[in-house]
Amino acid sequence: MGHTIKAPLTVQGVGLHSGVETTVTLCPVAAGKGRYFQRVDLPKKPIIPADLTWVREAMLSTELGEPGATVRTVEHLLATLVALDIGDLRIEVNGPEVPLLDGSALSWLTAIAKVGTRPRSKKSQDQPIVITAPLTCQLEDAFVAAFPCATTRFSYGVDYPYLPIGKQWYTWEPDQENFATAIAPARTFGFADQIEKLRQAGLIKGGSLENALVCDKEKWLNPPLRFPDEPVRHKLLDLLGDLSLLGKIPQAHFVAYKASHKLHTQLAQKIVDTYR
């Protein structure tokens, strides 16, 4: 059975890429409404469903919407909602981007815990897709795949030419490790030698040492880390958020290596094309 929250809650913060401060209000809704955003700052307050069909191209984040009404960097909040089995929620936002907060999902988790969740009505709920044959999306040596599995699990690998990260692999099994302790605290990360180039491209205007881990070739600029392998855990958090656009996470072993938001959502689309 899915859930919604018991009462509205509001969170404020700065968007990673836009640098714009926005307010997000999560509001409980009736069973069957699904998860959706609403741009309350725009005329007619357009609705943007948290659904795969609304995905737009965006570098370094996931963006939903249509021309004139978009919302960006939705992945950390959506990962939290799907991990908590919150299937029905209106997400009111008064700007173009969901706040980054501390760079992880922990602030969303904490805010939702304060108001609590409640089960939806006892109407029959959609069952998750069960992956019965391997599906893969690949770009050069980066890939993301879904394999048949008796449970749902995630494995992620990264390989960066920066000594503080290097090669990392992490496997998360939701039935064995709690999202709140294993995945939610992992923060977004970046590289000191790329900051200026990204800002010239109009990105990471709101990034800082307070909301992202940053390293150079030799060391972290803002230790300590919350986990020795915090970067790869954060990539897994992003994958979970992107797969949430399917509604429920399919039963499968998801394996990703050096993947991106674009590859994540391509795999989700391949799952839809195969099973719906």
C-alpha positions in Angstrom: 0.0 0.0 0.0 1.3 3.5 -0.9 1.4 6.6 1.3 1.0 10.3 1.3 2.1 12.8 4.0 -0.1 13.6 7.0 0.2 17.4 6.7 1.7 20.0 4.4 5.4 21.0 4.9 7.5 23.7 3.5 11.2 23.8 2.7 13.3 26.7 1.3 16.7 26.7 -0.3 18.9 27.6 -3.3 18.9 25.7 -6.5 22.2 24.2 -7.5 22.2 25.3 -11.1 20.0 28.4 -11.1 21.3 29.9 -7.9 17.7 31.0 -7.3 16.1 30.6 -3.9 12.9 28.7 -4.0 10.2 27.5 -1.7 8.8 24.0 -2.0 5.6 22.9 -0.3 4.7 19.3 -0.1 0.9 18.7 0.1 -1.0 15.5 0.7 -3.4 14.5 -2.0 -6.0 11.8 -2.6 -5.2 8.2 -3.6 -4.5 7.9 -7.3 -3.3 11.4 -7.9 0.3 10.4 -8.2 3.4 12.6 -7.6 3.4 15.9 -9.4 4.9 19.3 -9.3 3.0 22.6 -9.6 4.8 25.9 -10.6 2.8 28.2 -8.3 4.8 31.2 -9.5 3.6 30.9 -13.1 0.2 32.0 -14.7 -2.4 29.3 -14.3 0.0 27.4 -12.0 0.8 24.6 -14.5 1.1 21.0 -13.3 4.2 19.0 -14.2 3.7 15.2 -13.5 6.8 13.4 -12.0 6.5 11.0 -14.9 9.0 9.8 -17.5 7.0 11.3 -20.4 7.8 14.8 -19.0 11.6 14.4 -18.9 13.6 17.1 -20.7 17.3 17.2 -21.6 19.4 18.8 -18.9 23.1 18.5 -18.0 24.0 17.3 -14.5 20.4 17.0 -13.2 17.0 15.8 -14.2 14.5 18.3 -15.5 10.7 17.8 -16.1 8.2 19.9 -17.9 7.4 21.5 -21.2 8.4 24.9 -22.8 7.5 27.7 -20.4 6.9 25.4 -17.4 9.8 23.3 -16.2 11.3 22.2 -12.9 14.9 21.0 -12.5 17.0 19.0 -10.1 14.1 16.9 -8.9 16.0 13.6 -8.4 16.9 13.9 -4.6 13.4 14.7 -3.6 11.9 12.0 -5.8 14.3 9.4 -4.6 13.2 10.2 -1.0 9.5 9.9 -2.0 9.9 6.6 -3.7 12.0 5.2 -0.9 9.3 6.1 1.6 6.6 4.7 -0.7 4.9 8.1 -1.0 3.0 7.7 -4.2 0.5 10.6 -4.1 1.8 14.1 -3.5 1.5 17.6 -4.8 4.9 19.4 -4.8 4.3 23.2 -5.1 7.4 25.1 -6.2 7.7 28.9 -6.8 10.7 28.7 -9.1 12.5 26.7 -11.8 14.5 24.4 -9.6 14.1 22.3 -6.5 16.5 23.5 -3.7 19.7 21.5 -3.3 19.7 21.9 0.5 22.8 20.1 1.9 23.3 18.3 -1.4 21.8 15.0 -0.2 18.3 13.6 0.5 18.7 13.9 4.3 16.9 17.2 4.7 13.9 15.9 2.7 13.8 12.8 4.8 14.0 14.8 8.1 11.2 17.2 7.0 8.9 14.4 6.0 9.6 12.5 9.3 8.4 15.6 11.3 4.9 15.5 9.7 4.7 11.7 9.2 3.0 9.7 6.5 -0.3 7.9 6.3 -1.5 5.0 4.1 -3.7 5.7 1.1 -7.1 4.2 0.8 -7.4 0.4 0.4 -7.9 0.5 -3.3 -5.8 -2.0 -5.1 -2.4 -0.5 -5.9 -0.3 -1.1 -9.1 2.2 -3.8 -8.7 5.8 -3.1 -9.7 7.1 -4.3 -13.0 9.1 -7.5 -12.7 12.1 -7.5 -15.1 12.3 -10.9 -16.8 15.1 -10.4 -19.3 18.2 -8.1 -19.3 17.8 -4.5 -20.5 20.8 -2.3 -21.1 21.6 1.3 -22.2 25.2 2.1 -23.0 27.3 5.1 -24.2 30.9 4.2 -24.8 32.1 2.6 -21.5 29.2 4.0 -19.4 26.1 1.9 -19.0 23.1 1.2 -16.9 21.2 -2.2 -16.9 18.4 -4.0 -15.3 18.7 -7.8 -14.8 16.1 -10.3 -13.5 16.4 -10.7 -9.7 14.3 -12.2 -6.9 14.5 -8.9 -5.0 15.2 -5.3 -5.9 18.8 -4.3 -5.6 21.2 -1.6 -7.0 24.9 -1.7 -7.8 26.8 1.3 -8.9 30.4 1.9 -10.0 32.4 5.1 -10.7 35.9 5.7 -12.0 37.3 9.2 -11.8 40.9 10.5 -12.4 40.8 12.2 -9.0 42.7 10.5 -6.2 40.1 11.2 -3.5 37.5 9.2 -5.4 39.1 6.9 -8.0 37.3 3.6 -8.5 34.3 2.9 -6.2 31.5 0.3 -6.2 28.6 0.0 -3.9 25.6 -2.4 -3.8 22.4 -1.4 -1.9 19.6 -3.8 -1.1 16.7 -1.9 0.4 15.5 -5.0 2.3 18.9 -5.2 4.0 20.0 -1.5 4.5 17.8 1.4 5.4 17.6 4.3 2.8 17.8 6.8 5.7 21.2 5.5 6.8 22.8 4.1 3.7 21.8 6.4 0.8 20.0 9.5 1.9 23.0 11.3 3.6 25.2 11.0 0.5 25.9 14.4 -0.9 26.4 15.6 -4.5 30.1 16.2 -5.5 32.2 18.1 -7.9 35.7 18.9 -9.0 37.6 22.1 -8.4 39.1 22.2 -11.8 35.7 22.1 -13.5 33.9 24.8 -11.5 34.7 27.8 -13.7 33.8 26.0 -16.9 30.5 24.9 -15.6 29.6 28.4 -14.3 30.5 29.8 -17.7 28.0 27.3 -19.2 25.3 28.7 -16.8 25.5 25.8 -14.4 26.1 25.3 -10.6 25.4 29.0 -9.9 24.1 27.9 -6.5 26.9 25.4 -5.7 29.1 25.9 -2.7 31.2 24.1 -0.1 28.1 24.0 2.1 26.0 22.0 -0.3 28.4 19.9 -2.3 31.6 17.9 -1.8 34.4 19.3 -3.8 37.8 17.8 -4.5 40.9 18.6 -6.5 43.3 16.0 -7.9 44.8 15.2 -4.5 42.3 15.9 -1.7 38.8 16.9 -0.6 38.4 20.7 0.0 35.6 20.3 2.6 36.0 17.1 4.6 34.9 15.1 6.5 32.9 12.7 4.3 29.8 11.0 5.7 31.0 7.7 4.1 34.4 6.7 2.6 32.5 5.9 -0.6 30.0 8.9 -0.4 30.3 9.8 -4.2 29.2 6.4 -5.5 26.4 6.3 -2.9 25.2 9.7 -4.2 25.2 8.4 -7.8 23.0 5.6 -6.5 20.7 8.2 -5.0 20.4 9.9 -8.3 19.6 6.6 -10.1 16.8 5.9 -7.6 15.3 9.4 -8.2 15.4 8.9 -11.9 13.8 5.4 -11.8 11.1 6.9 -9.6 9.7 8.4 -12.7 8.3 4.9 -13.5 6.0 5.3 -10.5 7.2 2.2 -8.6 10.7 0.8 -8.8 10.7 -2.4 -10.8 11.8 -5.7 -9.3 15.3 -6.1 -10.8 19.0 -5.8 -10.1 20.0 -2.4 -11.5 23.7 -2.2 -12.3 25.2 1.1 -13.4 28.8 2.2 -14.3 29.9 5.8 -14.9 26.3 6.5 -15.9 24.4 9.8 -16.2 20.9 11.1 -15.6 20.4 10.7 -19.4 21.3 7.0 -19.3 19.2 6.5 -16.2 16.1 7.8 -17.9 16.9 6.0 -21.1 16.8 2.7 -19.2 13.5 3.8 -17.6 12.1 4.5 -21.0 13.3 1.1 -22.3 11.5 -0.6 -19.4 8.3 1.2 -20.3 8.6 0.3 -23.9 9.2 -3.3 -23.0 6.6 -3.9 -20.3 3.7 -1.4 -21.0 
